[in-house]
């Protein structure tokens, strides 16, 4: 029996030496200074047999760090010993009392992870794996629907074991795992796998990204800095207004996604670019030497000035808060700045309140908008309405209104379907008082007020910014029967 006891003590010594930083099964050993089942580096622990406290007693020094390779080799040795002991369960019970043999060897998955520190010196190598896309603003459904996408740019399959992603405040600490094929995308979703109903997460993490003053760093094994993105104070791409994500270009620069909600688990978009508005300029380029400068053409031969800088339907005026009760008084007006009639019968209008509530009204059979004409949606009942949204209500302080070219909820669609978006927040509307509407400006070579002398020039300004809209003291809802504009 003496030999077996010594053999077993040797086994225990090997297990503890190798797995000192592991969680030790509580039904096997009692560790006198162990808190929460975990030993920290450099700590000493008294190893005692629970069934027979007098038999085993040994102090273990955990001051040294054991490499993964040594751990793997020693595991194989311990497993062999365990298998031999398993052939004599009666002898084990004599020493330890009733105990499962499987508890002799701790699981490799119980290894305590040592996370990299965010603040490290060095320059990112941008090698093998990069941060490819970030939904730091969440989704149209919830600001909590954050996600991060990584991409394998190594040209070969990449083992992600030991890779980590850490944020500036070190609240987000993610240990990657698995293997990623060349060009593969690795999706990380916050809290659960519900942020992107049509994309499956490769890993779930906890912790929120800040909209300003934030950062992410990606580390290869041994905490080698590979990639980073800093919001200092703002993110280099993406916006919370239109829920465009921050995307990486082929040159590893950052851009705004051209698609609302981004491109999770898909190739990045071509990027969203604000339209360039060219001012009228009467000057002419300098002619080559010895050539006369050309004269302006007769104005009668010049085309009429453009009345819009876009070729899609626009939300043109919104009344979201009136004096007193809003019931039956709010409206959404849309405008067709193009030269073609638009069939909107399969479209929908959707409203996302500041609290995250998403509601929708589908357009109906026969609904269309003539060229340069209007269509009026009334929230309640009104004789002017081209379509009534009897149960609809617009938030009085902040919301986003989506004009969508199908009848799916914005948060569950897979392709770019948002034709136009209007976001309002009274905190950013200087001088706003209840009863004023929000009206889109007109376009005549540049964006100008749609009031006064430009009252009947249409509402064709669209640069995807808050400056496209102005406050209108006396709302002027127009419907399909109103005269076309410009006129």
Secondary structure, DSSP 8 states (H G I E B T S, - for coil): -HHHHHHHHHHHHHHHHHHTTS---TTTEEETT-BTTB--TT-EEEEEESS-TTT-EEEEE--S---HHHHHHHHHHHHHHHHHHHTTHHHHHHHHSS--GGGGS--GGG-------S---S-----SEEEEEEETT--SS-TT--EEEEEE-SSS-EE-TT-EEEETTS--EEE--SEE-TT-EEEEEESSTTSSTTS--SEEE-----SEEEEEEEEEGGGEEEEEEEEEEE-SS-BTTTTEEEEE-TTS-EEEEEEET--TTS---S------------------TT--------GGGS----S-S-SS-EEEEEE---SS--TTTEEEEEE--SSS-EE-TT-EEEEEETTS-EEEEE--TT-EE-TT-EEEEEES--TT-SEE-TT----SSEEEEEEESSSS-GGG-SS--EEEEEEEEGGGSTT--TT-EEEE-EESSSEE-SSGGGTTS------SSGGGEEEESS-----TTS--S--
